């Protein structure tokens, strides 16, 4: 691939904006226990500089062809691995998203975490996470991406389990880390297969090879350094599915979505940063980066995984009463929408929804955190005890926190796909693409757009339910009622909310609130070759106006149904709060328990590993330990026997030899007394013996 010249000033700015969060982490380690205050403001200042640089690069480099930066990293034999970075439209977009959301979370956290004794550790971990995420965004090497991929997982482990003394938080961080390792195993296998076939891990080099691909029968021929490399579509499908495994884990897709709801045990700003706008979006971003490697069978799997996840997440959100868990399952559903878009060939549409979702979902989490923070403050002041995240104990919050209510309402409309908001534009683009894909391919593929519409309806419904339970009706917070005492939070919390609410308006993405697509899709679009493009028919274009009308009607129906069902009327929310006399219905239980996935894994995977552990323990105690003990006894007995043999036989023979030698030595010594008379006498004696022997013979 022909690489564009590197602009030293651009890359210098990138290096600074990338390393500033790392500096925040390093200084945080030094000041963790030495200073109580100061690190939060310092870290926020560093992120402000980083964010300004990302926006400056976005403005200056907008529309500029992709550029690269590469230096030798390490060498094995004749193979050199490079530390290579890439700057493209998609890279610029993610730089802006990650740094901006991280900055807003930092500002928000200055107020939210000000009384927490571990706030220095908190800001240090935020810096490490931001640095790691920016590393994924910038890397052009699959190996380098994998390194930062794992570092993101590690830093998220620290943040999810930030309140590690709380057992549920510790278990949630462990669960998130472990489940992600399952997906990452597939990612690593895919990397190994790519290197085994193509002898490179550079994404740009792989793209260049696909650009110059030659299709011959059932074989792909590639050329690298004059050498012809052949591979089959089946092998590319295997590689694609392996790479998909990493994205399924990181972006909480079916069947590995079980870790995300538990990850809400971390501080709410962490939920906004990691589990709404950045980390979980890493899987979507990664598939978009290596999209050119995916074959039609692999994309078919991607589309159905996304569609299934979108519906499962939306259904699970319907019956939750923890405000953060509703948003967590909503995140799973929206990520499913993005994966669905990629599967139907809508790479640009998926990235568009990633950008819009980053704003309104981060805003929803932070708005929920604003409510939780205010309720905690009220509980502390009144010495009341209640669950500040239970929506059944809320109601009427709009009267006490009007700014938070306005922000939450706008963001809820955005995620519900209502016109005049960014969510409508991106969701409508995905649904239109899905219908076009199904129209061209036919068959079971029609299930995908239908599930997308159903998910859109459920999204509007559960968001309407959430708004009604939290902000309308009478308040049921203990000791609060309608008397007041609950107040809006400070500017450090409300300003980020207002910024994110403004960012969810349609105007930033398309002048026409009912228009099709966005300029952002043109920014991340690519006309490069893809494996799928070699033998995938062009999708049929479905009229956008038709899909837009259907999408609007579906969303409005969901909102209206939620309003009717959860309009308190002084009885609905109270009825849900009180103990129900009748057993909940099957679908309600299925929704509340997230399709019983945790129970399923507990009874299969966890149970199997527990049984394997018990069997291993039994074998260790009943087989290995007795064998080791018997071996020890035999060694002791053998040692005793050998010791006796050594002492009685070997030492005895040695001593006998010594005594015999001593005996004959004493005799021989008697011949050497030094007296001449004895020598003459012995000579005569032996002479007589010899003469006598001769005569006798």
N, C-alpha and C positions, 0 to 999 in steps of 0.2 A: 504494500500500500504506500502510495506517495504521501509523505508526511509534510504538513505545513511548517514553515519556519517558526521557531519558538521565539516569542516576544519576552525578553528578559524581564521587562518591567511587570508584565502581567504575572509571570511565574514568581517573581519576587513578592508581589502582593498576595498571591495564593499561598506562598510559604508562610508569610506573616499571619494571615487570617487562619491558617491551619494550625500553626504552632502556638498561637495565643491561648486557646483552651488547654493545651498541654501544660503551658506555663502556669495556668490557674491551678491545675492538678498538682504540679510539683510544689508550688508555694503552699498549697493547701496541706500537703503532707508535712511540710516544715512547721506550719502554724496551727496544725490540728489541735494540739493540746496546749500550746503556749499562749495563744490569744483567744479571747472569747468573741471579739468583734473585729470587723474590718475586712475579713476575707470575702464576705458576700458582696460588698460594694466594689472591692478590687476585681473580683471575678466578673461582676456585671460590667465594669468598665472595659475589661479586656474583650468581653463578648460584644460590647457596643462597637469597638474598633473593628472586630472581625466582621460584624454584620455590615458596617458601612463599606468595608472593602469588598464584600461579596456583592453588594448592590452596585458598587462602582464598576466592578468587573463585568457584571451583568449588563450595565449600560454601555460601557466602552466596547465590549467584545460581542455585543448583540449582533447575530447574523454572520459573524466571522467563521470561516471554516474551522474544522476541528484541528487542534494543535496538540503537540506531545512534548513531554520532557522525560528523558530517560538517562540513567547512569548505571554503570555496572554494579551489581549487588554482590553476587558471589558466583563462583565457578566450580563445577564438578566435572572433571575430565575435560572434554572439549565443549561442554555445554555451559553457556553463560546465562545466568538469571539476572534480569534487569529490574531495577527499582524504577518502574515506568508509570507516569501519570498522563491523563488525558483531559483536555478541556474542550467540551462540546456544548451543544444547546441543552441537552439533558443534564450535563454536569453543572452548568451555570444555574439551571432551575433548582436543582437539589441543594446547591451551595446556599442560595438565597433562602430556601425553605428551612433548612436545618439551622442556619445561623440566626435567622429572624425568630423562629419559634423558640430556640434556645435562649435568645436574649430576653424575649417576653417572659419566659418561665423564670429566668434569673431575677428579673425585676419583680415579678409576682412573688417569688420566694423570699425576697427581702422582708416582706411583711408576713407572709404565711409561716415562715420558719424562724422568725426573730426570737422566739422564746424557747426554741428547741436547743438543748445542750450540745447536740451533735451537728449543729449547722455548718461548722467548718468542714467536717467530713462530708457533709451533704454537698456543699458547693465544690469541693475537690472532686467528688465523684461525677458531678454534672460536667465538669471540665473534661474529665477523662472520657466520658461518654460522647460529648460533642466532638472531641478530637478523633475518636474512633469512627464515628459516623461520617465525618468529613473524609477520613481515610478511605472508606468504602466508596464514597462518591467520586473521589479523584483517581483512584487506582485504575490502571490499564492492564495490570497483570492479574490473572486469576489467583495466583499464589498470594499476591499482596492483598487482594480482596479477602481471601480466606483468613489471612492473619488479622486484619481489622474486623472481619466478621466475628471471629472468636473474641476479640477484645471488646467489641460491642456487647457480646453475650456476658462477658465477665463483668463489665461495668454495670450492666443492667441487673446482674445478680446482686451487686453491692447496693444498688438503689432500691430494688424491690424489697430486699431484706434490710433496709436501712434501720428500721426499728427491730433489730435482730433479737432483742430480749422478749419480744412478743412471738410466741410459738407459731402462730398462723403466718406471720410475715417470714419467719425463717423457713418454714415449710414451703411457702409460695415461691421464694427465691430459688430453693433447691429444685422444686418442680419445674419452674421455667427453665433453669439451666439444664436439667436432665432431658426434658422433652426436646429442647432445641438441639441437643447432641444427637438425637435420633435422626433428625433431618440433616444435620451437618455431616453425618456419615455418608449419606447419599451424595452430598455436595463434594466431599473429598474423593469419593470413588469416581465421580464425573471428571474431576480435575485430572486424576491419574489416567483415565481413559483418553482424555484429550492429549495429554503429553505423550502417552504411548503411541498414539497414531500420528500426531502432527509435530512432535518434538518442539513445541512452543506452548507457552501459557499466556502469551500476549493477545489481548482481545483484538487489538488493531491488526495484528498479523493474521489472526484467524479470519477476521472480516475480509482482509485482502485476499486470502486464499479462497474464500467463498465467492468473492467478486469475480475471480478468474476461474471458477469451477467449470469443468467439462462433464456433461452428462452423456454417459455411454451405456445404454441398456439399463442394467440394474446397479451400476457402479458410478460413484462420483470420483473423478480424477482431479487432484489438486497438484499444484506445483510449488515447491519451496526450494530456493537456491538451486534451481535446475534439476532437482530430484522430483520424480513423479510419485505422488502418494495416492493410493486408492482406498476408498472406504465405501461401505454400503449404507443405504438409507436406514436399515435396521439398527446399525451401530449408532447412527446419529439419533435415532429415537431413544435408544438406551441411554446415551449421554444426556439427552434432553431431560429424560425422566429423573436421572440422578441429580442433575442441577436443580430440577424442580423440587426435589426433596429438601434442599436447603431453604428454598423460598417458602415451602409449605410450613416448615418449622418456624422460621423467623416471622413470617406474616400470618401465623396462626390460622392455617387453612385445614380443612378436613383431611385427615383424621387427627391432626396434631394441634387443634385449637384449644385444648383443655387447659393450657397453662395461662392464657391471657386473662380470664376472669379472676383467677387467684392472684394475679400480679397487681391487682388493685389494692393489695395490702400495703404497698408503698405510699409515700406522701402523694397527695393529689397532683401537685405540679409535676411529679415524676410520671404519673399516668398521662398527663397532657403531652409531655415531651417524648417519652419512650414509646408509649402504647397507643398513641393517636397520630403523631405527626412524623416520627423519624424511624425508630428501630423497626417497627412492624412494616413500615413502608420500604425497608431495605430489600425485602424479598421481591416486591413489585419492581423496584428499580433494577435489581439484578437480572430478573427475567427480561426486562426491556433492553438491558445492555447486551445480553447474549441471545436476543430474540432471533437473530439470523441463523442460529444453529438448530432451531426447533423445526421438526418435521410435522406434516399434517396430523399423523396419529398422536404425536405428543401434544400438539395444540388442542386436539379433540379432548384429551385427558385434562388439559389445563382448563378448558372451557367448562367441563362438567364439574371439576373440583371447585371452581369458582362459583358456579351456579348453586351447587349443593351447599357450600359454605355460606353463601349469602342468605339462603332461606333458613338454614339451621340457626345461624346467629340471630336473625330477625325473630324467629319463633321463640328462641330462648329469652330474648329481651322482653317479650310481652308480659311475662308473669313475675318479673323481678321486682323487689321492693327496695333493694339497695340502689341508690341513685347512681353510684359509680359502676355497679354491675350492669345496669341497663346500658350505660354508655360503653362498657367493655364489650358486651355482646353486640352492640351496634357497630363497634369498630370491626369485629370479626366479620359482620355482614358486609360492611362497606369495603373491606379488603377483598372479600369474595367478589364484589362487583368489579374491582380492579383486575383481579385474576381472570374473571370471566371475559373482560374486555381484551386482555392479552390473548386468551384462547381463541377468540373469534377473529383474531388478526388486528384488533384495534389497539395497537401499541400506543399510538398518540392519544386515543381516547382514555386508555387506562392511566397514562401519566397525567392527563388533564384532571381526572378525578382525584388522583393522588394529591395534586396541588390544591384543589378546592377543599378536599377533605382535611388536609393539614390545617387549614384555617378554621373551618367550622367545628371540627372535632376537638382540636386543642382548646378552642374557645368554650365549647360545652363542658369539657373537663374542668377548666379553670373557673367557669361560672358555678359548676357544682361545688368546686372547692371553696368558692366564696361563700356559698350557703352553709357548707359544713363548718367553715372557719367561724362564721358568725354564730352558729348554733353552739359550737364548742365554747366560744367566749361567753355566750349567755348562760350556758350550763355552769361554767366556772363561777360566774358572778352570783348566780342564784343557788349554787350547790345542788342543782338538780342532776338526776342521773337518767340518761336516755341515749338511744342510738341516734347520733346526729346524721346518719346516712340513710335512715329508714324513711321512705317517702310517706308512709302511713302516719308518721308523726309530724308531718309538715302541714301543708295546706295554707292558703292565704299569704304566702311569703311575699307576694307582690306588693302588699301594703307596707311591708317593713323595708324591703330592699328593691325599690323601683328600678334602679339602674341595672342590677343583676337580672331582674325580670325582663327588662327590655332587651338586653343582650341575649339572654337565653331564648327568648321568643324568636328573635331574628335568626339565631343560629339553628334553632329547631326547624324553622321554615326552610332554611337552606338545605339541611340534611334531608328534609322530607321531599325535596324536589319541587318546591313551589316556585313559579316564575318570579322574576326580579331578583333572584339569588343565584349564586354561582353553582350551587348544587343541582339546580334544574338543568343548566347548560351541560354540565359534565355527565350527569346521569342520563339525560336525554340522548347525548351522543353515544353512550355505551349501548343503550337499548336499541337505538337505530342501527348501530353496527351489528348487534346480535341478530336482529331480524333480517338484515341484508345477508349475513352469513348463513342463516338457516334457510333463507329463500334460495340461495345458490346451491347449497349442499343437500337440503331436504332431509327426509327421514327423521330419526330420533333427535336430530339437531334442533328441531322446533321446540324441544323441551327447554333448551337454554334460555331463549328470549322470554318464554312463558314464566319460567322461574324468576327471571330478572324483574318482570312486571309484578309478580306476586311479592317479591322481596321489597320492591318499591312501595307497594301498598302497605305491607307490614311495618316498614320503616315509618311512614307517615302516621300509622295507627299508634305504635308504641311511643313515639315522640309526643303525640297529642295526649296520650295517657299520662306521660311523665309531667308534662306542663300542667295538666289539670290537677293531678295529685299534689304537686309541689306548690303551685302558685295560686290556685283558685280554691274556693270553698272556705270553710272555717278552719282556723289553725288548731292543731291538736298537740302541739309541743307542750310537755308538762310545765306548769307554772307560767306559761306564756299566754295561751289563749289569744284573745284579741286585745289584750291590755297594752301591748307594746313592750319595749325592752330589747327588741331585736333590731339592730341598726346595720346600715350599709358599711362595708369595709372601707379602708383608706384608699387613697389615690394609687398607691403602688399595686393594688389589686384591681381596681376598677379600670385604670388606664389600659393595661394589656387586654382586658375584656373588650373595651370599646374599639381598640385597634383591630382585634380579630373579627369583631362583628362587622366593622367597616370593610374588612378584607373579604367578607363573604357575600358582598353585593355583586351583581352581575357586571357592573360597569367596568371593572378591571379586566375582564376577560372577553367581552364582546359588547359593542355599542348597542346591539339589538338584544333586549332581554329575552326574546323568543327566537333568537338566531340559532344557527347551526354551528357548533364547534367554537373555536377560539383561535386567536393569533398564537396562543401558547402551543397549540397543536402543530402549527407550522414551525415553531422554534425547535421542537423535539423530533420533527418528522425526518425521515431518512429515505433516500431513493436507492440505497444500496441493495445488493442482492441478498436473498435469503434462501435457505434450503427449501422452504415451503414454496417459494415463488417458482421453483423449477417445474413443479407439477401440480400446482393448486390453481383451480379455476378462479377467475375474478368474481368477487361477490356481486350479487344483484343489488342494485341501489333501490332501497325502499324509500318512498316519499317521506321526507323529514317532517312535513307538516302533519301527516297522518299520525306518525309515532308521537309527535309532540302533543297532539290533542289527547291521544290515549294516555300518555304519561301524566299529563296534567289532571285528567279525570280520575285516574287511579290514585294519585297523591291526594287530591281533594277529598275523595271518598274515604281514604284512610284517616285523614285529619277529622272529617266530619263524624265518622264512626267513633273515633276516640273521644271526641267532645261529647257526643250523646251518651256513650257508655259510662264516662267518668265525670260527667257533670254532677257534682256531689249531691245537690238538691237536699243537702243536710242528711243524707243517709248512705250514699254509696261508699265513700271512703271509710266511714265509721263501720259499716258492715264488713269491709275488708280488714279493718284493724281488729275487730272482735274475733274471738275463737269461733270457728265455723262448726256447727253441729253435724253437718253432713260431710261425708268424705269428698275431697276435691276430685274433680273429673280427671279422666286419663290424660287428656290433652293439656290441661292446666298443670298437672304433675310433670308431664313430659317436658313442657316448656320451662317450668321452674327449675327442674333438675338437669337442664341442658341436655336433653335427649338421653339422659342416664349414661353419658359417655364416661364420666368418672367411675361410676359403678361398674360399667362394662370393663374398663381397663383394670379396675381393682380385682374383678373376678376372673380376668383372663391373664393379662400381662403381669400385673403386680402379684396376683395369686401364684402364677407359674414360677415367677422369680422367688417368691417366698418359699414355695415348696422346694424349689431347687436349692435354696439356701438351707432349708431344714435338712434336705437329703445330704447336702454337702457337710453340714454340721454333724449329722448322724454318722456319715462315713468317716469324718475326722475323729469323732469320739469313739466309735465302735470298731473301726477298721484301722485307720491310719495310726491313731494313738496306741492301740494294743500292739500293732506291728512294731512301732517305734519302741514301745516299752519292752516288748519281747526281745527286740534286737539289742536293747540296752542290757537286759538281763544276760542274754547270751554273750555279749561282749564282756560283762563282768565275770561270768563263769569262765569264759575262755581266758580272760586275763589272769584269774586265780590259777587255772591249770598251767598256763604258760609260766606264771610266776613260780609255781611249785616245781615244774620241770626245770626251769632255769636255775632255781636254787638248789634242788636236790640232785639233778642229773648233770646239767651243764657245769654248774659250779663245783659239784662233786668230782667230775672227771678232771676238771682243771686243777682242783686241790690234790687229787691223786697223782696227777702228772707232776705237780710241784713236789710232792713228798718223795715220789720215786726218784725224781731228779736230785732232790736234796740228799736222799740216801746214797745214791751212787756218787754224788758230788762229795759227800763226806768221806766215802771210801777212797775216791780218787785223791782227795785232799790229803788223806793219810800218807799217800805215797810221796807227797811233796812237802815233807816236814822241814827240809833244809839241812838234815844231818847226813854226812857222807857215809857214816857207818851203816845207816838204814838203807841207803841206796845200794851199798855193796852187798848187804845181807839179802835184800830182795832180788838182786841180780843173781846171786848164787842160788837162791831158792827157785827162781824160775828156770835157771840153767839146769838144775837137777831134775825139775819136772819134765823138761824137754828131753833130756837124756834118757830118763826113765821111760817116757812114752815111746822113744825110738827103740829102746831095747825090748820093751814088751811087744811092740809091733813086729 
